[in-house]
Amino acid sequence: MNVNLHIQHLNKLVLILILTFMPINLLSVTDLANDIQKIGETTTDLTFYLSVIFLVTFFFLQKQSIKSITQKYGFLYAVIGSLIVLYTISYLNHQDQTQFSTLLTFILTLTTLLTFAKVRWNPKMITFIGYGASMIIMVLVIHWQILDQPTNRFQSVFWNPNGLGIITFCLLYFQIIALKYVDLIYKLLLGLTIILNIIMLYATTSRAVWLSLFIVMITWVCIKTFPKHIKYIFPIALGLIFVSVFLYTQLYNTTLGNWLNSLSHSLFSKNFFSGRSELWSELWGAIQTSLIWGHGIGTSASEVTPFSLPAHNQYLQFMLETGLIGLVLLCALLYTLWKLLISNANNYVTKWSMSFFIGILIYQSLEHSLFINNPWYSIIQWLIICIGITFTESDKRTNHKELN
């Protein structure tokens, strides 16, 4: 049996892992009984550990072409290795043994990212995942109907509306990319579940997710309209994120800030200033006291500010833990993934991965879910980003008979 056939089998195992555990892992972010949550936490751990096994197997199978692998992923390996070293040094320096699980989760998240980036994704695989995502949406719709179709802060069985919002946002990606590769009747069914997904998203009234989805659509239009300039999208987005966070902390009690607050209240029945401006101002002050190396992994905003709240910003959280060095390495990781997506930007799925990637970056300026905080969210977001890196349309249009 040749190497390519072995890799095909391994790809199928990764697909089975995602389809089996994606819905079960969701239990870990619900407010159901502790025993039920524990099931989700256990399968999430299994997802991580099986990803490590799959990654090692990928390397073993491709050992004869290690030079070509390094040429494509060399910088990605270097950045991920540097992040792991930085987090390990931070853990050792602060001598907080209770944070070992935090360090381990961080390393496993990066390992899972690499596994997803090495799978050879194809139309049949993403169609399966699209169907799985649609089934989850249908379950949510049934529960929404049982609860008399609430249209304000709907959260189903999850911790809060924002949590459900990011779940529906991520599932929307898989529904969209599957849409191209199925026959007409299944296009109609997928299209219907996409509409239902958007209704669920609307019912959560999650502004962060709606903003992210708006950015996704703008990015898609830019990629389609200006394909020669897509390399500029990432630095522009990252620059806007940092500027926006700074301006947000400065607008409170200004004329423009008051106008934005009134607009937000009329559109969403929520204040524009949700408390993040004061939190981020305090957090930035704390970050400056250890600007280069940070305060150590696992440090939360509530430990260094008067607020009993998480940071609600992945970039500030990263700086809080690992300082300016950590933020630079995080940006290097994200930019490396963007460059890998650009190298495969000639197909439909990769364009959507790039669009959702930018949307996810925007979302991370209002929450922090790429690392540690909640493994299900990090796994699904890295999957969205990495599918576009290796996706190939070599498998032509998939029909339902082939999937069975």
N, C-alpha and C positions, 0 to 999 in steps of 0.2 A: 504494500500500500504506500503510495507516494506522499510527500509532505503536504501537497495541496489538499489531498483528500483528508488527511488528518486534521488540517486546519479547518476544512469545511465542517467536519464533525464537531470540532471545538466551538466553532461559531454557533452551531445548532444548540450546543449545551448552554452557551451564554444566553441565547434566545429563550430557552426553556427556563433558565434561572430568572430572567426578567418577567416572563409571563406568569410564572408560578408565584414569585415572591412580591411582585409589584403591588397587587391588591392586598396581600396579607400584611406587608410592611406598613400599609396605611393604618393598620390598627394601632401602631405605636404613637400616632398623633391624634388619637381620638380621646374623648373624655368618658369612654366606656369603663367598665370595671377593670381594676388593676390586672387581674388575671388575663383579660383579653388584650390589654395593652402589652403585657409581657410576651404574648405570642408574637405580636408585631416586632417587638424589640429583638426577640430571638431570631426571627427570620431575617431581620436587618443585619444582625451579626453574621448570620450564615451567608448572606449576600456578600459581605465584605471578605470573609475568609475564603469562600469559593472563588471570588475574583482574584485573590492572591494565587490560588492554585492554577487558575486559568492563565494568569499572566506568566507564571513560571513555565507553564506548558508551552505557551506561545514562544517564549524565548528558546526553549529547548528544541522545538520543532524548526525554528528558523536560525539555528546556530550556524548553518552553512552560509547564510547570507547576512551575517552580523554587520558587515561593512555597509551594506545598503541600508540596513535598519538604522544604523547610527547616523548615516547621512541625512535621513529624513527626520528622525526623532532625537538626534543628538542633543540639541539645545534644550528640548523639552525635558530629557532625562537630567541634564545639568541643573536646570531650574528647580525641578522637583527634588532632586538630591540636595540642593542648597537649602530649600525650604525645610526638608526633614532635618538636616544638620542644625539649622537655626532653631527650630522648635525643640530639638533634643538638648542643645546648649542652654536654651531658656529654661527648660525643665530642670536640668542639672544645677544651674546657677541658683535657682530660687528654692531648690530643695523642698519642694512641696510634693510629697509622695502621693497625696490624694489626687494629683493631676496626671498620674500615669495613664489612666483610661482616656483622658483628653488627648494626650500625646499619641496613644495607640489609635484612637479614632481618626485623628488627623492623618496619620501615616496610611491607614487603611483607605481613607477617602481618596488620597492621591494615587494609591495603588489601583483602586477601582476605576479612577479616571483613566489611567494608562491602559487598563484592560479594555475599556470601551473604545479607546482610541486605536486599538490594534485589531478589533473585530472587523471583518470584511462585511459590512452591512450591504444588503441588497433589497430589491423591492419586495420579495416574498417575506423577508424578516420584518420589515417595517410595516407591512400590511397586517401581519399577525398582531403586532403591538398596537396598531391603530384600532383593530377590532377589540382588543383587550381594554384600551382606554375608553372606547365607546360603551362597553358593558359597564364599566365603573360609573360613567355618566348616567346611564339608565337607572342604576341603583339609586344614585343621588336624586334623580328626577322623581322616582317613586316615593322616596322619603319626603321630598319637597311637597308632593301631592298630599301625602298623609298629614303633613303639617299645615294644610290649607294654603299652600303657595305663598309663603311670606316673601315680600320683596324688599325687606330692610334687615340687613345684618343676618342673613340666613347663614347658619354654620353647620347644619345637619348634626352629625355626631362628633364633630371636630372641636378643637379647643376654642377657636374663635373664627369669626368671618374671614379674617385675613388669611388664616391657615387654609380654609376651604378655597379661598380665592386663588392662592398660588398653586393649589392642587389642580383646579380646573384649568388654569392658565397653562400648566405643563402638559396636561392631558390633551389640550387643544392642539399642541404641536404635533403629536402623534396622529391625531385624526386628520389634520391637514395634509401631512406628508403621505399618508396612506391613500388619500383621495385620488391621486393621479394613477395609481396602479391597480385599480379594480374596475370591473365591468359596470355598465350603466346602472343596473339595479342596485348594486352595492354602493355606487357613487351617491345615489339618492338616499340610501339608508345612512351612509356616513354623513352626508350633508345634513340630514335631519338631526343626527346626534350632535353635530357641530353647532347647529342652531340652539339645541337644548343646552349644550355646554355654555354658550354665551348667555342664555337666560339664567343659568345657575350662577354664572359669574356676576351678572347684573344684580341678582338677588343678594349677593354677599355685600354689595356696596363698598367693596374694597378699592379705595382710590389708588393705592400703590399698584395694584394689579391692572386697573384700567389704564393708568399712565404707562405701564410697561407694555400693554397690548397696543396702545396708541403708538409707542415708539417702534414696536415690531412692524406695524403696518408702514410707517414712514420709512424704516430701514429697507423693507422689501421693495418699496417703490424706488428708493435711491439705488439699490442694487440692480434692479431691472432697467432703470433709466440711465444710470451712469456707471456701467460695468467697469470702465477703465479707471474709475476713481474710488473703488471700494476700499482700497488700502487706507484711505483717509477717514473712513467711518469710525474705526475704533478709537484713534487718538482724539477725534472731535468729541465722541461720546464721553470718553473718560475725562477730557478737559471740562466739558459741560457739567459733568457730575460734581467735580471738585468745586467749580465756581458756584454751582447751584447750592451746594451744602453751605458754603461760606455765606452767600447772599441770604439764604434762609435764616441763618442765625442773626443777620443784621437787620432784617425787615420788620421784626416785631415792634409794634407800636409806631410804625411809620404810616404815612398816608397810603403808599402803595400796599403795604402789608395789611392795613385795615380793609382796603378795597378787595384784595385777594381773599381775605377772611370772609367778607360778606358774600362774595361770589361762590366760594366753596360751600358756605352754609346754605345758599339758595339751591345749589345743584345737588349736593350730597347730604344735606342736613348735618354737616360736620364742620367744625372749625378748621380753617387752613393751618392754624398753629395748634398742633395737637399736643404740644409739650416738648416736641423734639428740639425746637430752637434753644430752649433753656438747657435741656439735657446735653445737647451737643456742645454748647458753650462751656459748660462745666467739664464735659469729657475732654475737650481740647485743652483746657487748662491742666487737667491731670496728665494728659499725654505729654505735654511740654516738660513736665518734671522728670521724665525719662524718655526723651525724644528719640534717641538713637536705638536703644535696645528694648524699650518697653518695660512693662511691669511684670512680665512673666505669663506663660500660657495659663489659660483658665481664669485670668483676671476678668471680672465682670464690671460693668459700669456702676453697678450698685455699691461696689467696694471702694470706688474712688470719687463718687459724686453723692450729693444728698438725696438722689432719686433712687427709689427701689425699682428700677426699670433696666431692661437690657439696652444695649447701645442703639439698636434700630438702625445700624449702619455698618455694613461689613468692612468697609475701608477704615473707619475709625476704630472698630473692634480689633482689626488686625494691627493697627498702630498701637493701640492700648497694650496688646499682648507682646508684640515683637518690634515695636518702634518703627522708625523710618526705614530701616533695613528690611523689615518684614513687608512693609507696604511696597517697596521697590521690587522685591521678589514676587509679590502677588501680581503686580502690574506686568512683570516680565512673563509670568506664567500665562496670564490672560492674553497678552500680546502674541506669545508663541502659538497658542491655540488659534488665535485669529489668523496668523500667517499660514498655519496648516490648513485652515478652512479656505483661505484664498487660493491655495494651490489646487483645490478641488472644486472651485466655484463655478464650474461649467454645468452643474446639474441642479435640478429642481430641489432636491432634498437639502443639499448643502446651502443653497440660498436661504431656505427657511431656517436651517441651523444658525446661520449668520445673523438672521433677523431676530430670532429668539435669543441669541447670545447677547445682542445689544440690549434687548428688553430685560434680560436677566441682570445685566450690569446696572441698569437703571433701578431695577427692583432692589438690588443690594445697597443702593444709596439710602433706602428707606427701611430695610430690614437686614438681617444677617443670617443667611441660610446656606451658604456654600460650604461651610466647614462646621463640624462639631455640634453647633446649636441644635440641629435636628437632622440626623442621618438620612431619613427618607427624602427630605427636600434636597439635600446635597446630591444624593445618588441620582435622582431623577433629572436635576438640572445639568449635571455633568454629562449624563447620557444624551440629553438634547444637544449639547454642544458638540460632543464627540462623534455622534452618528455621521455628521456631515464631513468629518475628516477623511473617512475611508469609504464612504458610500459609493457604490458603482451601479450603473443601470445596465450592466451586462446581462442580467436576467430581465428579459423583456416583460411586457405587461402580464401581470399575474391574474389568473382567473380563479374562481372559487373552487373549481374541481382540483386544481393544483394544490390549493391550500389544504384540502382534505386528504 
